[in-house]
Amino acid sequence: IGLNYRRPNGGLRIAIKPFEASLASDPQEAILRDMTQQSKMLEAHIKEHPSEWVWMHKRWKTRPKNQS
């Protein structure tokens, strides 16, 4: 997965993080596992660099029951 970071003096730093695709025999299960893993990687990146993210729409329309 490729991620970028803004540099304080301008420009971007690009980081390529390793990603291993699921080997699940069921294609739907493989997709679910892969997308879950990639979403977690993106979520971690956003939490590390929240000022670099602006959402113009409600990306996640639902939340887990234990979150408001």
N, CA, C and O atoms as CSV, one atom per row, in Angstrom:
chain,resi,resn,atom,element,x,y,z
A,1,ILE,N,N,0.871,-1.169,0.000
A,1,ILE,CA,C,0.000,0.000,0.000
A,1,ILE,C,C,0.911,1.224,0.000
A,1,ILE,O,O,1.903,1.265,0.728
A,2,GLY,N,N,0.576,2.211,-0.812
A,2,GLY,CA,C,1.365,3.434,-0.905
A,2,GLY,C,C,0.715,4.559,-0.115
A,2,GLY,O,O,-0.492,4.781,-0.203
A,3,LEU,N,N,1.533,5.266,0.658
A,3,LEU,CA,C,1.048,6.381,1.475
A,3,LEU,C,C,1.982,7.564,1.271
A,3,LEU,O,O,3.161,7.385,0.967
A,4,ASN,N,N,1.462,8.754,1.437
A,4,ASN,CA,C,2.345,9.910,1.329
A,4,ASN,C,C,2.209,10.792,2.565
A,4,ASN,O,O,1.182,10.802,3.244
A,5,TYR,N,N,3.279,11.529,2.829
A,5,TYR,CA,C,3.360,12.443,3.965
A,5,TYR,C,C,3.850,13.782,3.445
A,5,TYR,O,O,4.751,13.835,2.608
A,6,ARG,N,N,3.272,14.844,3.927
A,6,ARG,CA,C,3.764,16.166,3.556
A,6,ARG,C,C,5.052,16.449,4.329
A,6,ARG,O,O,5.155,16.141,5.516
A,7,ARG,N,N,6.010,17.027,3.656
A,7,ARG,CA,C,7.257,17.435,4.307
A,7,ARG,C,C,7.092,18.864,4.814
A,7,ARG,O,O,6.430,19.674,4.165
A,8,PRO,N,N,7.680,19.182,5.957
A,8,PRO,CA,C,7.523,20.529,6.528
A,8,PRO,C,C,7.969,21.654,5.581
A,8,PRO,O,O,7.382,22.736,5.587
A,9,ASN,N,N,8.996,21.404,4.778
A,9,ASN,CA,C,9.511,22.440,3.872
A,9,ASN,C,C,8.971,22.306,2.456
A,9,ASN,O,O,9.521,22.890,1.522
A,10,GLY,N,N,7.903,21.543,2.294
A,10,GLY,CA,C,7.302,21.352,0.975
A,10,GLY,C,C,7.608,19.984,0.406
A,10,GLY,O,O,8.559,19.322,0.823
A,11,GLY,N,N,6.817,19.576,-0.525
A,11,GLY,CA,C,7.002,18.288,-1.159
A,11,GLY,C,C,6.375,17.163,-0.348
A,11,GLY,O,O,5.761,17.390,0.694
A,12,LEU,N,N,6.543,15.969,-0.844
A,12,LEU,CA,C,5.956,14.793,-0.215
A,12,LEU,C,C,7.003,13.714,-0.008
A,12,LEU,O,O,7.970,13.610,-0.763
A,13,ARG,N,N,6.800,12.928,1.007
A,13,ARG,CA,C,7.565,11.700,1.217
A,13,ARG,C,C,6.602,10.562,0.936
A,13,ARG,O,O,5.503,10.532,1.489
A,14,ILE,N,N,6.994,9.634,0.094
A,14,ILE,CA,C,6.132,8.512,-0.251
A,14,ILE,C,C,6.666,7.263,0.443
A,14,ILE,O,O,7.860,6.969,0.387
A,15,ALA,N,N,5.771,6.541,1.094
A,15,ALA,CA,C,6.142,5.300,1.767
A,15,ALA,C,C,5.346,4.154,1.158
A,15,ALA,O,O,4.133,4.252,0.975
A,16,ILE,N,N,6.030,3.089,0.855
A,16,ILE,CA,C,5.380,1.885,0.349
A,16,ILE,C,C,5.436,0.860,1.483
A,16,ILE,O,O,6.514,0.442,1.905
A,17,LYS,N,N,4.259,0.465,1.966
A,17,LYS,CA,C,4.180,-0.497,3.064
A,17,LYS,C,C,3.824,-1.860,2.487
A,17,LYS,O,O,2.992,-1.955,1.585
A,18,PRO,N,N,4.447,-2.914,3.001
A,18,PRO,CA,C,4.166,-4.245,2.467
A,18,PRO,C,C,2.730,-4.682,2.739
A,18,PRO,O,O,2.141,-4.364,3.772
A,19,PHE,N,N,2.205,-5.403,1.801
A,19,PHE,CA,C,0.851,-5.930,1.925
A,19,PHE,C,C,0.839,-7.328,1.334
A,19,PHE,O,O,1.245,-7.531,0.190
A,20,GLU,N,N,0.376,-8.286,2.113
A,20,GLU,CA,C,0.271,-9.659,1.616
A,20,GLU,C,C,-1.197,-9.987,1.368
A,20,GLU,O,O,-2.017,-9.945,2.284
A,21,ALA,N,N,-1.508,-10.303,0.153
A,21,ALA,CA,C,-2.889,-10.640,-0.200
A,21,ALA,C,C,-3.303,-11.926,0.489
A,21,ALA,O,O,-2.487,-12.819,0.714
A,22,SER,N,N,-4.563,-12.005,0.815
A,22,SER,CA,C,-5.128,-13.176,1.471
A,22,SER,C,C,-5.035,-14.388,0.552
A,22,SER,O,O,-5.175,-14.281,-0.667
A,23,LEU,N,N,-4.799,-15.526,1.158
A,23,LEU,CA,C,-4.755,-16.774,0.403
A,23,LEU,C,C,-6.026,-17.596,0.613
A,23,LEU,O,O,-6.056,-18.791,0.321
A,24,ALA,N,N,-7.070,-16.952,1.120
A,24,ALA,CA,C,-8.335,-17.651,1.348
A,24,ALA,C,C,-8.849,-18.220,0.024
A,24,ALA,O,O,-8.774,-17.566,-1.016
A,25,SER,N,N,-9.367,-19.434,0.081
A,25,SER,CA,C,-9.849,-20.075,-1.148
A,25,SER,C,C,-11.162,-19.462,-1.641
A,25,SER,O,O,-11.463,-19.515,-2.833
A,26,ASP,N,N,-11.935,-18.887,-0.734
A,26,ASP,CA,C,-13.196,-18.237,-1.105
A,26,ASP,C,C,-12.902,-16.796,-1.530
A,26,ASP,O,O,-12.417,-16.017,-0.710
A,27,PRO,N,N,-13.175,-16.419,-2.765
A,27,PRO,CA,C,-12.855,-15.069,-3.234
A,27,PRO,C,C,-13.491,-13.961,-2.380
A,27,PRO,O,O,-12.859,-12.937,-2.124
A,28,GLN,N,N,-14.716,-14.163,-1.950
A,28,GLN,CA,C,-15.369,-13.129,-1.131
A,28,GLN,C,C,-14.654,-12.966,0.214
A,28,GLN,O,O,-14.499,-11.845,0.699
A,29,GLU,N,N,-14.228,-14.055,0.806
A,29,GLU,CA,C,-13.490,-14.008,2.066
A,29,GLU,C,C,-12.141,-13.332,1.860
A,29,GLU,O,O,-11.705,-12.543,2.699
A,30,ALA,N,N,-11.482,-13.636,0.753
A,30,ALA,CA,C,-10.190,-13.018,0.449
A,30,ALA,C,C,-10.344,-11.500,0.300
A,30,ALA,O,O,-9.531,-10.737,0.820
A,31,ILE,N,N,-11.379,-11.072,-0.404
A,31,ILE,CA,C,-11.626,-9.641,-0.579
A,31,ILE,C,C,-11.882,-8.980,0.766
A,31,ILE,O,O,-11.335,-7.914,1.049
A,32,LEU,N,N,-12.705,-9.601,1.592
A,32,LEU,CA,C,-13.013,-9.044,2.913
A,32,LEU,C,C,-11.749,-8.912,3.752
A,32,LEU,O,O,-11.525,-7.872,4.372
A,33,ARG,N,N,-10.932,-9.940,3.780
A,33,ARG,CA,C,-9.684,-9.889,4.558
A,33,ARG,C,C,-8.746,-8.809,4.035
A,33,ARG,O,O,-8.188,-8.034,4.811
A,34,ASP,N,N,-8.574,-8.761,2.710
A,34,ASP,CA,C,-7.669,-7.781,2.116
A,34,ASP,C,C,-8.132,-6.351,2.372
A,34,ASP,O,O,-7.332,-5.492,2.744
A,35,MET,N,N,-9.415,-6.099,2.173
A,35,MET,CA,C,-9.931,-4.742,2.379
A,35,MET,C,C,-9.873,-4.344,3.855
A,35,MET,O,O,-9.606,-3.186,4.175
A,36,THR,N,N,-10.120,-5.296,4.751
A,36,THR,CA,C,-10.022,-5.016,6.180
A,36,THR,C,C,-8.594,-4.644,6.542
A,36,THR,O,O,-8.369,-3.673,7.265
A,37,GLN,N,N,-7.625,-5.409,6.046
A,37,GLN,CA,C,-6.221,-5.129,6.332
A,37,GLN,C,C,-5.809,-3.759,5.773
A,37,GLN,O,O,-5.149,-2.980,6.460
A,38,GLN,N,N,-6.195,-3.474,4.540
A,38,GLN,CA,C,-5.836,-2.189,3.942
A,38,GLN,C,C,-6.516,-1.031,4.665
A,38,GLN,O,O,-5.905,0.024,4.839
A,39,SER,N,N,-7.751,-1.203,5.085
A,39,SER,CA,C,-8.452,-0.148,5.825
A,39,SER,C,C,-7.767,0.133,7.155
A,39,SER,O,O,-7.664,1.288,7.569
A,40,LYS,N,N,-7.298,-0.915,7.827
A,40,LYS,CA,C,-6.583,-0.732,9.098
A,40,LYS,C,C,-5.272,0.008,8.884
A,40,LYS,O,O,-4.892,0.848,9.700
A,41,MET,N,N,-4.580,-0.295,7.795
A,41,MET,CA,C,-3.329,0.402,7.488
A,41,MET,C,C,-3.601,1.877,7.206
A,41,MET,O,O,-2.871,2.747,7.682
A,42,LEU,N,N,-4.640,2.156,6.440
A,42,LEU,CA,C,-4.995,3.542,6.138
A,42,LEU,C,C,-5.442,4.278,7.398
A,42,LEU,O,O,-5.078,5.436,7.600
A,43,GLU,N,N,-6.226,3.615,8.245
A,43,GLU,CA,C,-6.677,4.219,9.496
A,43,GLU,C,C,-5.482,4.591,10.375
A,43,GLU,O,O,-5.461,5.679,10.951
A,44,ALA,N,N,-4.500,3.715,10.486
A,44,ALA,CA,C,-3.308,4.002,11.283
A,44,ALA,C,C,-2.565,5.214,10.719
A,44,ALA,O,O,-2.090,6.065,11.471
A,45,HIS,N,N,-2.469,5.284,9.393
A,45,HIS,CA,C,-1.797,6.420,8.746
A,45,HIS,C,C,-2.535,7.732,9.041
A,45,HIS,O,O,-1.910,8.747,9.347
A,46,ILE,N,N,-3.844,7.702,8.950
A,46,ILE,CA,C,-4.642,8.902,9.218
A,46,ILE,C,C,-4.481,9.332,10.671
A,46,ILE,O,O,-4.361,10.526,10.948
A,47,LYS,N,N,-4.476,8.382,11.603
A,47,LYS,CA,C,-4.300,8.723,13.016
A,47,LYS,C,C,-2.924,9.326,13.285
A,47,LYS,O,O,-2.786,10.168,14.172
A,48,GLU,N,N,-1.902,8.907,12.532
A,48,GLU,CA,C,-0.556,9.454,12.681
A,48,GLU,C,C,-0.449,10.857,12.079
A,48,GLU,O,O,0.366,11.662,12.529
A,49,HIS,N,N,-1.265,11.151,11.068
A,49,HIS,CA,C,-1.181,12.423,10.337
A,49,HIS,C,C,-2.580,13.011,10.118
A,49,HIS,O,O,-2.971,13.234,8.972
A,50,PRO,N,N,-3.337,13.266,11.181
A,50,PRO,CA,C,-4.732,13.703,11.003
A,50,PRO,C,C,-4.875,15.055,10.299
A,50,PRO,O,O,-5.882,15.301,9.635
A,51,SER,N,N,-3.894,15.918,10.437
A,51,SER,CA,C,-4.016,17.239,9.810
A,51,SER,C,C,-3.957,17.179,8.290
A,51,SER,O,O,-4.300,18.155,7.623
A,52,GLU,N,N,-3.530,16.058,7.735
A,52,GLU,CA,C,-3.415,15.926,6.287
A,52,GLU,C,C,-4.685,15.384,5.639
A,52,GLU,O,O,-4.716,15.170,4.427
A,53,TRP,N,N,-5.727,15.160,6.427
A,53,TRP,CA,C,-6.944,14.549,5.905
A,53,TRP,C,C,-8.131,15.473,6.081
A,53,TRP,O,O,-8.395,15.967,7.177
A,54,VAL,N,N,-8.826,15.696,5.018
A,54,VAL,CA,C,-10.056,16.487,5.041
A,54,VAL,C,C,-11.125,15.658,4.338
A,54,VAL,O,O,-10.948,15.256,3.189
A,55,TRP,N,N,-12.222,15.407,5.022
A,55,TRP,CA,C,-13.311,14.646,4.419
A,55,TRP,C,C,-14.395,15.610,3.968
A,55,TRP,O,O,-14.870,16.440,4.743
A,56,MET,N,N,-14.774,15.491,2.724
A,56,MET,CA,C,-15.824,16.347,2.172
A,56,MET,C,C,-17.183,15.652,2.221
A,56,MET,O,O,-18.205,16.255,1.892
A,57,HIS,N,N,-17.193,14.408,2.623
A,57,HIS,CA,C,-18.441,13.646,2.699
A,57,HIS,C,C,-18.331,12.660,3.865
A,57,HIS,O,O,-17.241,12.415,4.383
A,58,LYS,N,N,-19.445,12.112,4.258
A,58,LYS,CA,C,-19.453,11.147,5.349
A,58,LYS,C,C,-19.017,9.789,4.793
A,58,LYS,O,O,-19.820,9.066,4.203
A,59,ARG,N,N,-17.752,9.455,4.983
A,59,ARG,CA,C,-17.185,8.250,4.377
A,59,ARG,C,C,-17.768,6.988,4.983
A,59,ARG,O,O,-18.184,6.081,4.262
A,60,TRP,N,N,-17.799,6.928,6.299
A,60,TRP,CA,C,-18.343,5.755,6.967
A,60,TRP,C,C,-19.705,6.122,7.515
A,60,TRP,O,O,-19.808,6.905,8.459
A,61,LYS,N,N,-20.735,5.571,6.940
A,61,LYS,CA,C,-22.105,5.946,7.295
A,61,LYS,C,C,-22.600,5.216,8.538
A,61,LYS,O,O,-23.581,5.637,9.152
A,62,THR,N,N,-21.946,4.147,8.909
A,62,THR,CA,C,-22.349,3.413,10.110
A,62,THR,C,C,-21.155,3.295,11.052
A,62,THR,O,O,-20.002,3.407,10.636
A,63,ARG,N,N,-21.453,3.069,12.318
A,63,ARG,CA,C,-20.417,2.895,13.333
A,63,ARG,C,C,-20.724,1.632,14.127
A,63,ARG,O,O,-21.873,1.194,14.190
A,64,PRO,N,N,-19.692,1.048,14.731
A,64,PRO,CA,C,-19.956,-0.094,15.602
A,64,PRO,C,C,-20.922,0.304,16.717
A,64,PRO,O,O,-20.964,1.466,17.120
A,65,LYS,N,N,-21.685,-0.644,17.206
A,65,LYS,CA,C,-22.697,-0.363,18.228
A,65,LYS,C,C,-22.130,0.289,19.471
A,65,LYS,O,O,-22.834,1.054,20.129
A,66,ASN,N,N,-20.878,0.013,19.816
A,66,ASN,CA,C,-20.301,0.567,21.031
A,66,ASN,C,C,-19.733,1.980,20.836
A,66,ASN,O,O,-19.167,2.539,21.776
A,67,GLN,N,N,-19.867,2.560,19.662
A,67,GLN,CA,C,-19.392,3.921,19.387
A,67,GLN,C,C,-20.560,4.811,19.010
A,67,GLN,O,O,-21.516,4.370,18.370
A,68,SER,N,N,-20.470,6.068,19.414
A,68,SER,CA,C,-21.547,6.999,19.026
A,68,SER,C,C,-21.095,7.909,17.919
A,68,SER,O,O,-21.863,8.757,17.463
